[in-house]
Structures are given as structure tokens and as C-alpha cells.
Amino acid sequence: SAYQPTDRNIISLFKVDENLSHDKKQIVQFLKKFIKESDEKTRSSFLRFCTGSDLPIGKITIDFISTDGFARVPIAHTCSSILQIPTTYENFLTFRNEFNNLLSSNVWVMDMV
């Protein structure tokens, strides 16, 4: 079903500018690989982080920021479904670890009332 949080359904939601620099293209590849390797719980958390919903609805616009160090963290704007990802990840392992830490922390958790 199109409403299941499968890797294919989630990746199909990504809206990315076609004219990206090499660094930004690499970050998009890291993101796709992260989604493909994630379990369903992590994929649902990713969707909730980006859109406020556990279900794949609407596009997720991928945007880029150049933060580094402790400030380097993906930022989601759930109302407009925009995900801002730092372009300063040197490799996939760092990207995956930081994204997993973010999604598993309770810092960003939202509960609908």
C-alpha cells in the first residue's frame, strides 16, 4: 500500500532540486541509503520527524544547510514538510549515527492531541 512506511514509499516523497553540487548529491545518497537500511520503526520516526505523521503523505522537500560541529543536526519543518540536512557529513557512518541519535532521542517527539 502507498500508505505503508516502506523505503520505496518514503524515498518517492523526496523533492530534491535537480541542479545539486556534488556534496549535496552525496548527502541525498546518504539519506536514501539511510532509509533503505532502516527498520519500520525508524522509518516511521523519520516520517513523523519530517511531516508530523507516521504515514507517507505529501512530498518532503530536501533542503541543505552548512552547519558543523555541535550545531550539525537535521532540521525539520513539519508544517511545510521541509527537511534541512547539513552538507558537512564526511561519510555515511557519521550521517547514519547522527540521524539515528536524533530520531531515537525524545527531544523532538510530538504528540497529537
Secondary structure, 3 states (H helix, E strand, C coil): CCCCCCHHHHHCCEECCCCCCHHHHHHHHHHHHHHHHCCHHHHHHHHHHHHCCCCCCCCEEEEEECCCHHHCCCEEECCCCEEEEECCCCCHHHHHHHHHHHHHCCCCCCCCC
